[in-house]
Every structure is written in C-alpha cells, then in structure tokens.
Amino acid sequence: MSTILPVAQRGEAVLTLIAAPVAEQEFGSIWLHALADALHATMLERNGVGIAAPQVYISKRVIIAASRPNLRYPDAPEMDAVVMVNPEILAYSETQILGEEGCLSVPDERGQVLRAEKIRVRFQSIDGTVLEHEFSGFPARIVQHEVDHLNGVLFVERLSV
C-alpha cells in the first residue's frame, strides 16, 4: 500500500518556490521510486489527474500526468500515468484553448485558463532515461498546469477573466 501524503494548500510557501532539479545521483534511487509511488497514490486518492512534488512539500522537479475520467473530470480522456522528472516544455502550439482547471492545492475553486493546445516536452524517467513526448488537448493542459507548480505558479494566477 502506497503512502498518501498531505497536500500543501494555497498560501503555503512551498507552492511559491522554483523547485530544484533532481540530481544525477538520485535517478533510480529508492527514494525517487517511493516519491513517485506516493505522488501517484495521493493523486488517485484525491481524484486528481496530475500532481507535482511541491504539492506534497517536496520542492523537486517531479510531476505525474494521468488523465482519466473521475468525479472531478468526468470527460477526461484515458491515458497511462506518466512520471516526468525534470520536465521542460520545448515547444508550445500557437493554438490556445480555454479550459476549466482545478487544483488539489486550491480545493473548491475552478476556473478557465488559456493553455497551448499542443506541447512538446523533454523529461527524464525515474531511472534517468531522457524522453521526449508530444501532448495535446487535456493531457497537454495537465502537463502545463503541473510544470507551473514546479515554477511556483498556481492556476488561479492564470485565470482568464
């Protein structure tokens, strides 16, 4: 049984920091595997479709994107959970889409946020393999939202009025 971690809430300092990169010697480590497992379990427990390490008080550049239909996002497309270490968005489409977002760190608040429809991301796996992947639609929104967390930005700072 994986650990369910407490989730930092808006106003807590950890959510405003720029998260530190995961260092070379940390790849493949027991703690990084445990962090990924705990992030995934915490996200599932709270009906999230993504989560970032700073949301569980760990200021490291680790996110999970895991779109699937649930109570909070009934129309979300199904995708396998992807753990991204040190993610970097390399390219954003010119086309942007307005869509509803919520956040485990900002419960009971949703809002419309303009995001790129497609993105290209370079990241590392837990074992350090460098990968590149293109995301579009809702999964692209999740990745952009979670990368914002790594840079100390909450979705409420991006709300379209």
Backbone hydrogen bonds in HBPLUS format (Angstrom, degrees):
<---DONOR---> <-ACCEPTOR-->    atom                        ^
c    i                          cat <-CA-CA->   ^        H-A-AA   ^      H-
h    n   atom  resd res      DA  || num        DHA   H-A  angle D-A-AA Bond
n    s   type  num  typ     dist DA aas  dist angle  dist       angle   num
A0008-ALA N   A0055-GLN O   2.67 MM  47  5.11 158.6  1.71 146.0 152.4     1
A0012-GLU N   A0009-GLN O   2.98 MM   3  5.93 153.7  2.06 151.8 157.0     2
A0010-ARG N   A0105-SER O   2.85 MM  95  5.72 145.0  1.97 168.4 156.8     3
A0015-LEU N   A0012-GLU O   3.11 MM   3  5.96 151.7  2.19 124.0 130.3     4
A0016-THR N   A0013-ALA O   2.85 MM   3  5.38 165.1  1.87 122.0 126.9     5
A0019-ALA N   A0150-LEU O   2.80 MM 131  5.10 158.4  1.85 145.5 153.1     6
A0020-ALA N   A0059-SER O   3.03 MM  39  6.13 157.6  2.08 132.0 127.3     7
A0061-ARG N   A0020-ALA O   2.91 MM  41  5.90 135.1  2.11 154.9 153.2     8
A0026-GLU N   A0023-ALA O   2.87 MM   3  5.38 153.9  1.94 117.2 126.0     9
A0027-PHE N   A0024-GLU O   3.29 MM   3  5.81 157.0  2.35 112.7 118.5    10
A0029-SER N   A0026-GLU O   3.11 MM   3  5.40 157.0  2.16 131.3 131.1    11
A0028-GLY N   A0126-ILE O   2.75 MM  98  5.70 143.6  1.88 150.3 147.1    12
A0033-HIS N   A0029-SER O   3.15 MM   4  6.44 163.1  2.18 152.1 156.4    13
A0034-ALA N   A0030-ILE O   2.87 MM   4  6.07 159.4  1.91 151.5 158.0    14
A0035-LEU N   A0031-TRP O   2.79 MM   4  5.96 151.8  1.87 144.1 152.0    15
A0036-ALA N   A0032-LEU O   2.99 MM   4  6.20 165.1  2.01 148.1 151.5    16
A0037-ASP N   A0033-HIS O   2.98 MM   4  6.23 160.3  2.02 149.5 155.0    17
A0038-ALA N   A0034-ALA O   2.89 MM   4  6.06 161.9  1.92 149.4 154.5    18
A0039-LEU N   A0035-LEU O   2.79 MM   4  5.97 159.0  1.83 155.7 161.8    19
A0040-HIS N   A0036-ALA O   2.99 MM   4  6.12 164.1  2.01 147.2 151.5    20
A0041-ALA N   A0037-ASP O   2.96 MM   4  6.17 164.3  1.98 150.3 154.6    21
A0042-THR N   A0038-ALA O   2.90 MM   4  5.97 159.7  1.94 146.6 152.4    22
A0043-MET N   A0039-LEU O   2.90 MM   4  6.05 161.0  1.93 151.9 157.1    23
A0044-LEU N   A0040-HIS O   2.98 MM   4  6.21 165.5  2.00 153.0 156.5    24
A0045-GLU N   A0041-ALA O   2.92 MM   4  6.04 162.7  1.95 148.0 153.3    25
A0046-ARG N   A0042-THR O   3.16 MM   4  6.31 143.1  2.30 142.7 151.1    26
A0048-GLY N   A0043-MET O   2.83 MM   5  4.86 173.0  1.84 151.7 149.2    27
A0047-ASN N   A0044-LEU O   3.13 MM   3  5.09 167.8  2.15 109.7 111.2    28
A0066-ALA N   A0049-VAL O   2.71 MM  17  4.91 165.2  1.74 149.8 145.7    29
A0051-ILE N   A0064-ILE O   3.00 MM  13  5.37 148.3  2.10 142.9 149.0    30
A0064-ILE N   A0051-ILE O   2.82 MM  13  5.37 150.5  1.91 158.8 165.3    31
A0055-GLN N   A0052-ALA O   2.87 MM   3  5.58 145.8  1.99 121.8 131.6    32
A0053-ALA N   A0062-VAL O   2.87 MM   9  5.47 165.5  1.89 166.6 166.2    33
A0056-VAL N   A0053-ALA O   2.90 MM   3  5.48 159.5  1.94 120.4 126.9    34
A0058-ILE N   A0053-ALA O   3.13 MM   5  5.14 158.6  2.17 133.5 129.8    35
A0057-TYR N   A0054-PRO O   3.13 MM   3  4.94 149.1  2.22 112.1 108.2    36
A0060-LYS N   A0058-ILE O   2.79 MM   2  5.66 136.9  1.98 108.1  94.4    37
A0062-VAL N   A0060-LYS O   2.96 MM   2  5.78 130.9  2.21 108.5  93.8    38
A0086-ASN N   A0061-ARG O   2.68 MM  25  4.93 167.9  1.70 159.3 158.5    39
A0063-ILE N   A0084-MET O   2.93 MM  21  5.30 160.0  1.97 150.1 156.7    40
A0084-MET N   A0063-ILE O   2.83 MM  21  5.30 170.9  1.84 154.7 157.7    41
A0065-ALA N   A0082-VAL O   3.05 MM  17  5.37 154.9  2.12 143.2 149.7    42
A0082-VAL N   A0065-ALA O   2.85 MM  17  5.37 158.4  1.89 150.2 157.2    43
A0079-MET N   A0067-SER O   2.87 MM  12  5.36 136.1  2.07 163.8 150.5    44
A0070-ASN N   A0073-TYR O   3.21 MM   3  5.19 152.4  2.29 100.2 108.4    45
A0076-ALA N   A0073-TYR O   3.16 MM   3  5.46 169.2  2.17 119.4 120.6    46
A0085-VAL N   A0124-GLN O   2.90 MM  39  4.92 158.4  1.94 152.6 154.7    47
A0124-GLN N   A0085-VAL O   2.83 MM  39  4.92 162.8  1.86 147.6 152.1    48
A0088-GLU N   A0122-ARG O   2.77 MM  34  5.28 142.3  1.92 152.2 164.6    49
A0122-ARG N   A0088-GLU O   2.90 MM  34  5.28 166.5  1.91 154.5 156.4    50
A0090-LEU N   A0120-ARG O   2.67 MM  30  5.45 144.9  1.79 151.3 163.0    51
A0091-ALA N   A0120-ARG O   3.40 MM  29  5.09 154.4  2.47 131.3 133.7    52
A0120-ARG N   A0091-ALA O   2.93 MM  29  5.09 147.6  2.04 140.4 144.6    53
A0093-SER N   A0118-LYS O   2.83 MM  25  5.13 151.4  1.91 158.4 153.7    54
A0117-GLU N   A0095-THR O   2.85 MM  22  5.72 166.7  1.87 153.8 150.3    55
A0097-ILE N   A0115-ARG O   2.75 MM  18  5.54 158.2  1.80 162.7 165.9    56
A0115-ARG N   A0097-ILE O   3.01 MM  18  5.54 163.7  2.04 142.5 145.2    57
A0099-GLY N   A0113-VAL O   3.06 MM  14  5.52 155.0  2.12 134.0 140.2    58
A0113-VAL N   A0099-GLY O   2.86 MM  14  5.52 164.1  1.88 150.6 152.1    59
A0101-GLU N   A0111-GLY O   2.79 MM  10  5.50 152.1  1.87 151.4 159.6    60
A0111-GLY N   A0101-GLU O   2.97 MM  10  5.50 147.3  2.08 146.5 156.6    61
A0106-VAL N   A0103-CYS O   2.99 MM   3  5.06 156.4  2.05 104.3 112.0    62
A0160-SER N   A0112-GLN O   2.82 MM  48  5.72 168.4  1.83 165.0 165.7    63
A0137-GLY N   A0117-GLU O   2.85 MM  20  5.34 138.1  2.02 148.6 160.9    64
A0119-ILE N   A0135-PHE O   2.92 MM  16  5.47 157.2  1.97 155.2 160.9    65
A0135-PHE N   A0119-ILE O   2.95 MM  16  5.47 158.8  1.99 152.4 159.4    66
A0121-VAL N   A0133-HIS O   2.85 MM  12  5.42 171.7  1.85 159.9 161.7    67
A0133-HIS N   A0121-VAL O   2.89 MM  12  5.42 153.3  1.97 150.0 158.9    68
A0123-PHE N   A0131-LEU O   2.93 MM   8  5.46 159.1  1.98 150.0 156.3    69
A0131-LEU N   A0123-PHE O   2.76 MM   8  5.46 172.3  1.76 171.3 172.0    70
A0125-SER N   A0129-THR O   2.84 MM   4  5.20 147.2  1.95 139.0 149.6    71
A0128-GLY N   A0125-SER O   2.90 MM   3  5.02 159.7  1.94 107.5 114.1    72
A0140-ALA N   A0137-GLY O   3.09 MM   3  5.40 120.8  2.46 104.4 118.7    73
A0141-ARG N   A0137-GLY O   3.12 MM   4  6.50 149.1  2.22 147.9 157.2    74
A0141-ARG N   A0138-PHE O   3.02 MM   3  4.97 116.7  2.43  97.0 112.9    75
A0142-ILE N   A0138-PHE O   2.96 MM   4  6.34 156.8  2.02 156.4 162.6    76
A0143-VAL N   A0139-PRO O   3.07 MM   4  6.36 166.8  2.08 152.4 154.4    77
A0144-GLN N   A0140-ALA O   3.04 MM   4  6.25 165.1  2.06 149.7 153.8    78
A0145-HIS N   A0141-ARG O   2.92 MM   4  6.09 159.4  1.96 152.5 158.5    79
A0146-GLU N   A0142-ILE O   2.87 MM   4  6.15 161.9  1.91 157.5 162.2    80
A0147-VAL N   A0143-VAL O   2.85 MM   4  6.01 162.1  1.88 154.7 159.7    81
A0148-ASP N   A0144-GLN O   3.02 MM   4  6.16 148.4  2.12 140.1 148.5    82
A0149-HIS N   A0145-HIS O   3.32 MM   4  6.76 145.6  2.44 138.2 146.2    83
A0149-HIS N   A0146-GLU O   3.02 MM   3  5.11 118.5  2.42  95.7 110.4    84
A0150-LEU N   A0147-VAL O   3.00 MM   3  5.11 122.7  2.34  98.1 112.7    85
A0151-ASN N   A0148-ASP O   2.86 MM   3  5.08 141.5  2.01 105.1 117.4    86
A0153-VAL N   A0148-ASP O   2.95 MM   5  4.98 169.7  1.96 135.9 134.1    87
A0152-GLY N   A0149-HIS O   3.14 MM   3  5.07 164.4  2.17 107.3 107.8    88
A0157-GLU N   A0154-LEU O   2.93 MM   3  5.68 160.0  1.97 123.4 129.6    89
A0158-ARG N   A0155-PHE O   2.81 MM   3  5.22 158.7  1.85 115.0 122.4    90
